[in-house]
Amino acid sequence: MAEDFRTLLKDDMRNDETGERWFQDIEISEVFFFSVQASALHASTPEALLDDVMGYEAFQVTVQSKHGVFAHGRRGAWQHLEDKSWWPLFEADSPIIYMAENVPTATVQQIYEDLLACVDQHPEMITKKCQRLQAC
């Protein structure tokens, strides 16, 4: 089992007056940005600004493929994830961004672990140009 994703969440911005907080994205190799959010302005449970992230029962989650990653087709990132039980929770925001609301903590952990496994099992998702430059 991978590290608990909640231990990786670091505040990027916080406003106690409005109850807003943004956590930094978690980068997964050269393939994904994994965004997990919870605050008064996010679809989380509770929809509140908690000091202890362990107090959330559900999170707003966004998965984005990085520049230079095949998003579709035989080598596409999304095709490697579409068979996961959690995939129907997500809606496309764009061809490279998928978002889900009120995702239970255990499911967010599974998503995180599946993204890590996907990167390990499918290095072909990254274009050769991106691999050469390592700037994607």
ROLOLUM-677917 format. One line per field, with one value per residue: residue number from 1; x negated, y, z negated of N, C-alpha, C in turn. Coordinates in Angstrom, 2 decimals. Atoms other than C-alpha are relative to their C-alpha. Example, Ala and Ser with C-alpha at 12.3 -4.5 7.8 and 13.67 -1.06 7.14 Angstrom:
2
pos c(1 2)
nc1 c(-0.89 0.82)
nc2 c(-1.19 -1.19)
nc3 c(0.00 0.06)
cac1 c(-12.30 -13.67)
cac2 c(-4.50 -1.06)
cac3 c(-7.80 -7.14)
cc1 c(-0.90 0.77)
cc2 c(1.20 1.09)
cc3 c(0.00 -0.73)
END
This chain:
136
pos c(1 2 3 4 5 6 7 8 9 10 11 12 13 14 15 16 17 18 19 20 21 22 23 24 25 26 27 28 29 30 31 32 33 34 35 36 37 38 39 40 41 42 43 44 45 46 47 48 49 50 51 52 53 54 55 56 57 58 59 60 61 62 63 64 65 66 67 68 69 70 71 72 73 74 75 76 77 78 79 80 81 82 83 84 85 86 87 88 89 90 91 92 93 94 95 96 97 98 99 100 101 102 103 104 105 106 107 108 109 110 111 112 113 114 115 116 117 118 119 120 121 122 123 124 125 126 127 128 129 130 131 132 133 134 135 136)
nc1 c(-0.84 0.74 -0.15 -1.32 0.03 -0.25 1.27 0.69 -0.71 0.67 -0.74 0.54 -0.68 -1.01 -0.65 -0.88 -1.23 -0.95 -0.03 0.61 1.36 0.44 1.19 0.86 -0.18 0.97 0.49 0.26 0.98 -0.18 -1.26 -1.23 -0.19 -1.07 -0.44 -0.96 -0.38 -1.08 -0.19 -1.36 -0.28 0.17 -0.96 0.61 -0.84 -0.93 0.39 0.47 1.45 0.46 1.44 0.51 -0.51 -0.51 -1.40 -0.88 -0.52 0.00 0.78 -0.13 1.21 0.23 1.15 0.37 1.21 0.99 0.37 0.87 -0.52 -1.09 -1.24 -0.96 0.59 0.53 0.94 -0.56 -0.09 -1.37 -0.40 0.57 -0.71 -1.45 -0.57 0.04 -1.34 -0.23 0.00 -1.29 -0.18 0.64 -0.55 1.02 -0.02 0.66 0.60 1.11 -0.38 -1.21 -0.27 -1.05 -0.36 -0.34 0.56 0.37 1.44 0.56 0.02 1.09 1.23 0.07 0.33 1.42 0.77 -0.19 0.79 1.40 0.16 -0.16 1.26 1.00 -0.34 -0.19 0.92 -0.23 -0.90 0.79 0.58 1.47 0.50 -0.10 1.01 1.31 0.12 -0.37 -0.52 -1.47)
nc2 c(-1.18 -1.26 -0.96 -0.63 -1.23 -1.17 -0.47 -0.73 -1.26 -1.19 -1.23 -0.93 -1.25 0.20 -1.20 0.42 -0.80 0.53 1.46 0.52 0.53 0.77 0.81 0.15 1.24 1.07 0.42 1.42 0.17 -0.99 0.37 -0.56 -0.87 0.55 -1.10 0.39 -1.24 0.04 -1.26 -0.52 -0.28 1.22 1.08 0.92 0.26 -1.13 -1.17 -0.92 -0.09 0.72 -0.05 1.37 0.60 1.33 -0.16 0.02 1.29 0.02 -1.07 -0.32 0.55 -0.26 0.67 -0.66 0.52 -1.05 -0.27 1.02 1.32 0.41 0.04 0.90 0.96 1.25 -0.28 -1.09 0.11 0.25 1.36 0.89 -0.21 0.10 1.23 -0.08 -0.15 -1.40 -0.85 -0.66 -1.18 -1.15 -0.64 -0.72 -1.45 -0.26 1.28 0.40 -0.20 0.67 -0.43 0.70 -0.69 0.79 1.34 0.50 0.07 1.29 -0.01 -0.90 0.78 0.99 -0.74 -0.33 1.22 0.42 -0.91 0.43 1.28 -0.27 -0.59 1.07 1.04 -0.53 -1.11 -0.45 -1.16 -1.22 -0.08 0.07 -1.37 -0.38 0.77 -0.58 -1.33 0.11 -1.30 0.06)
nc3 c(0.00 -0.09 1.09 0.11 -0.80 0.86 0.55 -1.07 -0.25 0.53 -0.32 -0.98 0.33 1.05 0.49 1.09 0.00 -0.98 0.08 -1.23 0.05 -1.18 0.19 -1.17 -0.77 0.20 -1.31 -0.11 -1.07 -1.07 -0.64 0.55 1.14 0.82 0.86 1.03 0.66 0.99 0.74 -0.12 -1.41 -0.80 0.19 0.95 1.17 -0.08 -0.78 1.04 0.14 1.18 0.22 -0.12 -1.25 0.31 0.36 -1.17 -0.43 -1.47 -0.60 -1.42 -0.62 -1.42 -0.59 -1.25 -0.64 -0.25 -1.39 -0.56 0.32 -0.86 0.77 -0.65 -0.93 0.54 1.09 0.77 1.46 0.46 -0.32 1.02 1.26 -0.19 0.56 1.46 0.58 0.34 -1.19 -0.27 0.85 -0.64 -1.20 -0.77 0.02 -1.28 -0.39 0.87 1.40 0.49 1.36 0.75 1.22 1.18 -0.14 1.32 0.27 -0.44 -1.46 -0.41 0.20 -1.08 -1.23 0.11 -0.22 -1.39 -0.84 0.14 -0.70 -1.44 -0.45 0.00 -0.98 -1.36 -0.30 -1.38 -0.02 -0.16 -1.33 -0.03 0.09 1.40 0.74 -0.30 0.61 1.41 0.39 -0.08)
cac1 c(0.00 -1.22 -1.63 1.64 2.39 3.53 -0.02 -1.09 1.40 -0.32 1.48 0.92 3.43 5.66 8.19 9.74 12.29 13.88 13.14 11.18 8.07 6.17 3.73 0.77 1.11 -0.61 -2.79 -2.86 -5.95 -5.90 -2.34 0.28 1.21 3.40 5.39 7.20 9.16 11.38 12.74 15.87 15.54 15.03 17.28 15.95 17.47 17.68 17.70 15.68 12.15 10.74 7.31 6.89 7.18 7.84 11.26 12.60 14.79 14.74 12.74 12.99 10.51 9.06 6.76 4.90 2.48 -0.72 -1.89 -3.46 -1.38 0.84 4.38 6.25 5.66 3.87 1.26 3.63 3.65 7.43 7.83 5.62 7.94 11.42 11.84 11.33 14.38 13.98 13.76 17.55 17.27 15.29 16.57 14.43 13.64 11.44 9.60 6.80 8.74 11.24 12.97 15.04 16.88 17.33 15.06 14.78 11.34 10.78 11.64 9.24 6.51 7.36 7.25 3.82 2.52 4.02 2.36 -1.01 -0.53 0.59 -2.59 -4.73 -2.91 -2.56 -5.69 -4.58 -2.12 -4.94 -6.02 -9.64 -10.15 -8.96 -11.24 -14.25 -13.58 -12.31 -10.54 -6.97)
cac2 c(0.00 3.48 6.29 7.82 10.60 12.88 13.03 14.51 17.41 20.76 24.09 26.30 28.97 29.34 31.98 31.34 34.14 32.59 28.96 28.56 26.42 24.98 22.12 21.83 19.28 15.95 15.18 11.56 11.05 12.88 11.70 13.11 16.00 14.67 17.43 16.68 19.54 20.08 23.32 25.45 26.08 22.48 19.47 17.73 16.24 18.31 21.42 23.28 24.36 21.77 22.07 18.27 16.79 13.41 14.80 14.81 11.92 12.88 15.12 16.89 15.20 16.24 14.16 15.91 14.47 16.46 18.04 15.41 12.52 10.60 11.20 9.02 6.14 2.84 4.44 6.91 7.55 7.52 4.17 2.59 3.91 3.50 -0.02 1.09 0.96 4.64 5.95 6.59 9.16 11.45 13.87 15.33 19.00 18.97 16.26 16.30 17.01 14.84 15.87 14.09 15.47 14.09 11.11 9.00 8.94 5.22 5.73 8.69 6.44 3.77 6.35 7.50 3.94 3.14 6.24 5.16 1.64 2.97 5.03 2.02 -0.34 2.00 4.08 4.35 7.10 9.64 10.81 10.20 13.95 14.48 11.72 13.28 16.75 15.63 18.97 17.79)
cac3 c(0.00 0.86 -1.63 -2.87 -0.38 -3.22 -4.55 -1.21 -1.29 -1.74 -1.95 1.05 0.02 -3.02 -4.08 -7.48 -7.02 -3.92 -4.80 -1.56 -1.26 1.69 1.40 3.76 6.55 6.02 9.04 10.10 12.21 15.54 16.14 13.75 11.51 8.68 6.98 3.73 2.20 -0.84 -2.29 -2.47 1.29 2.40 2.81 -0.29 -3.42 -5.47 -3.32 -5.90 -6.65 -9.06 -10.61 -10.59 -7.08 -8.70 -9.68 -6.12 -5.02 -1.32 1.02 4.36 6.71 10.05 12.21 15.02 17.52 17.93 21.18 23.41 22.09 24.48 23.21 25.71 28.07 27.55 25.28 23.63 19.90 19.59 21.34 18.67 15.95 17.45 16.06 12.45 10.17 9.29 12.89 13.25 10.42 12.74 15.34 18.11 17.61 20.73 22.71 20.12 16.89 15.02 11.79 9.12 6.12 2.60 3.16 -0.02 -1.64 -0.98 2.69 2.98 1.56 4.15 6.95 5.75 5.66 9.08 10.59 9.18 10.56 13.95 14.28 13.37 15.75 18.74 19.40 23.04 22.03 22.11 25.55 26.52 26.93 23.37 22.07 23.83 22.50 19.09 19.01 19.16)
cc1 c(-0.88 0.25 1.42 -0.06 0.17 -1.27 -0.79 0.63 -0.69 0.79 -0.76 0.57 1.07 0.55 1.02 1.33 1.06 0.13 -0.63 -1.42 -0.23 -1.25 -0.80 0.33 -1.09 -0.41 -0.32 -0.82 0.15 1.36 1.21 -0.25 1.22 0.38 1.10 0.30 1.12 0.02 1.45 0.38 -0.14 1.09 -0.66 0.99 -0.89 -0.51 -0.36 -1.51 -0.41 -1.51 -0.65 0.60 0.54 1.48 0.97 0.41 -0.04 -0.68 0.45 -1.33 -0.04 -1.25 -0.26 -1.24 -0.92 -0.23 -0.96 0.45 1.14 1.27 0.97 -0.73 -0.59 -0.93 0.54 0.17 1.40 0.44 -0.54 0.75 1.50 0.64 0.00 1.40 0.35 0.13 1.36 0.28 -0.47 0.78 -1.13 0.23 -0.64 -0.62 -1.13 0.33 1.32 0.18 1.13 0.24 0.35 -0.44 -0.44 -1.52 -0.63 -0.09 -1.10 -1.33 -0.17 -0.36 -1.49 -0.86 0.12 -0.78 -1.48 -0.26 0.08 -1.30 -1.08 0.23 0.04 -0.91 0.19 0.93 -0.75 -0.64 -1.53 -0.62 0.01 -1.05 -1.40 -0.22 0.18 0.51 1.52 0.60)
cc2 c(1.24 0.85 0.59 1.35 1.24 0.54 0.81 1.37 1.14 1.23 0.83 1.40 -0.32 1.35 -0.41 0.76 -0.57 -1.52 -0.66 -0.48 -0.76 -0.75 -0.01 -1.31 -0.99 -0.45 -1.49 -0.22 1.14 -0.15 0.78 1.10 -0.55 1.08 -0.50 1.25 -0.23 1.33 0.42 0.23 -1.23 -1.02 -1.09 -0.24 -0.02 1.08 1.10 -0.02 -0.66 0.14 -1.38 -0.65 -1.40 0.04 -0.01 -1.43 -0.15 1.26 0.27 -0.38 0.35 -0.76 0.66 -0.67 1.17 0.17 -1.08 -1.42 -0.30 -0.12 -1.04 -0.95 -1.19 0.22 1.07 -0.28 -0.38 -1.42 -1.00 0.10 -0.25 -1.26 -0.02 0.28 1.45 0.92 0.67 1.21 1.28 0.48 0.76 1.49 0.52 -1.34 -0.47 0.09 -0.71 0.35 -0.82 0.72 -1.00 -1.46 -0.48 -0.20 -1.30 -0.08 0.91 -0.73 -1.02 0.68 0.32 -1.23 -0.50 0.90 -0.37 -1.28 0.19 0.55 -1.07 -1.01 0.50 1.19 0.55 1.20 1.30 -0.01 -0.04 1.38 0.45 -0.74 0.58 1.30 -0.03 1.33 0.02 -0.19)
cc3 c(0.00 -1.25 0.02 0.70 -0.88 -0.62 1.02 0.27 -0.72 0.42 1.03 -0.28 -1.03 -0.43 -1.05 -0.01 0.94 -0.07 1.21 -0.27 1.30 -0.38 1.30 0.71 -0.39 1.40 -0.04 1.26 1.01 0.65 -0.52 -1.03 -0.72 -1.00 -0.93 -0.81 -1.00 -0.74 0.17 1.47 0.90 -0.33 -0.84 -1.14 -1.22 0.95 -0.98 -0.01 -1.31 -0.12 0.22 1.24 -0.23 -0.37 1.18 0.34 1.51 0.52 1.43 0.65 1.47 0.42 1.35 0.56 0.31 1.50 0.49 -0.29 0.98 -0.85 0.56 0.94 -0.73 -1.19 -0.95 -1.48 -0.44 0.31 -1.02 -1.32 0.10 -0.59 -1.53 -0.54 -0.30 1.22 0.26 -0.90 0.68 1.22 0.68 -0.11 1.28 0.41 -0.93 -1.49 -0.30 -1.47 -0.61 -1.31 -1.10 0.12 -1.39 -0.15 0.49 1.52 0.53 -0.15 1.12 1.32 0.02 0.30 1.44 0.96 -0.07 0.79 1.51 0.59 0.09 1.13 1.44 0.29 1.41 0.09 0.25 1.38 -0.09 -0.12 -1.47 -0.83 0.22 -0.73 -1.51 -0.54 0.02 -1.38)
END
